[in-house]
Amino acid sequence: MKSVKKYLILSFLIFTAAFVFCETKATVTKLPQRLFWRIDGTDRTGKPSVIFVQGTIHVGNDKLFPLADEVVSKFVCANRVVGEISNEEMENHEKAILRRTLLSFKKADGRLVTDYLSAEECETAGEILGKSMFKKFSVFEP
């Protein structure tokens, strides 16, 4: 059940990318590599368009890396690679995250994230983040 929820969220993000980048109906294919999809469609001018999407996990361990050779080769051969955050702006984002984190802690005013989650959701979050990390995050604004 927990992995189903993860894949539903990930699928939603993949299909959103398909509709944002392709003007017509797109085909989404899950590739065998971990968290890697191919989206085939056409661009605004009617030319065939292929987008590869590499899903990321922001909380993980050394088992997630290195990326599969096929994934790396797609990055190397791509006309354009788009990341979530550019390297140039990372420092600004880190400062903004720190400010938001402190504000979130203040706004929580004693409320805990766990007060708003079911036991199953808490268990899933604890498995994903690790129990001690989830406990640390639970003090922020729900």
ChimeraX attribute file (.defattr): number of C-alpha atoms within 10 A of each C-alpha:
attribute: neighborCount
match mode: 1-to-1
recipient: residues
	/A:1	7
	/A:2	13
	/A:3	9
	/A:4	9
	/A:5	11
	/A:6	11
	/A:7	12
	/A:8	11
	/A:9	11
	/A:10	15
	/A:11	15
	/A:12	11
	/A:13	13
	/A:14	23
	/A:15	14
	/A:16	11
	/A:17	16
	/A:18	24
	/A:19	14
	/A:20	10
	/A:21	18
	/A:22	21
	/A:23	15
	/A:24	15
	/A:25	11
	/A:26	19
	/A:27	13
	/A:28	20
	/A:29	13
	/A:30	15
	/A:31	14
	/A:32	10
	/A:33	13
	/A:34	14
	/A:35	15
	/A:36	18
	/A:37	20
	/A:38	18
	/A:39	22
	/A:40	20
	/A:41	21
	/A:42	17
	/A:43	14
	/A:44	11
	/A:45	7
	/A:46	11
	/A:47	9
	/A:48	11
	/A:49	15
	/A:50	19
	/A:51	19
	/A:52	21
	/A:53	22
	/A:54	19
	/A:55	13
	/A:56	13
	/A:57	10
	/A:58	7
	/A:59	10
	/A:60	12
	/A:61	8
	/A:62	6
	/A:63	7
	/A:64	12
	/A:65	8
	/A:66	8
	/A:67	12
	/A:68	13
	/A:69	10
	/A:70	13
	/A:71	18
	/A:72	12
	/A:73	10
	/A:74	15
	/A:75	15
	/A:76	11
	/A:77	9
	/A:78	11
	/A:79	7
	/A:80	9
	/A:81	12
	/A:82	8
	/A:83	8
	/A:84	6
	/A:85	9
	/A:86	10
	/A:87	9
	/A:88	8
	/A:89	9
	/A:90	11
	/A:91	11
	/A:92	9
	/A:93	14
	/A:94	11
	/A:95	11
	/A:96	11
	/A:97	12
	/A:98	11
	/A:99	11
	/A:100	12
	/A:101	15
	/A:102	12
	/A:103	13
	/A:104	15
	/A:105	18
	/A:106	13
	/A:107	13
	/A:108	15
	/A:109	11
	/A:110	11
	/A:111	15
	/A:112	17
	/A:113	17
	/A:114	17
	/A:115	11
	/A:116	11
	/A:117	13
	/A:118	10
	/A:119	11
	/A:120	11
	/A:121	13
	/A:122	19
	/A:123	15
	/A:124	19
	/A:125	18
	/A:126	15
	/A:127	13
	/A:128	15
	/A:129	15
	/A:130	14
	/A:131	15
	/A:132	10
	/A:133	14
	/A:134	19
	/A:135	16
	/A:136	9
	/A:137	17
	/A:138	18
	/A:139	18
	/A:140	19
	/A:141	18
	/A:142	16
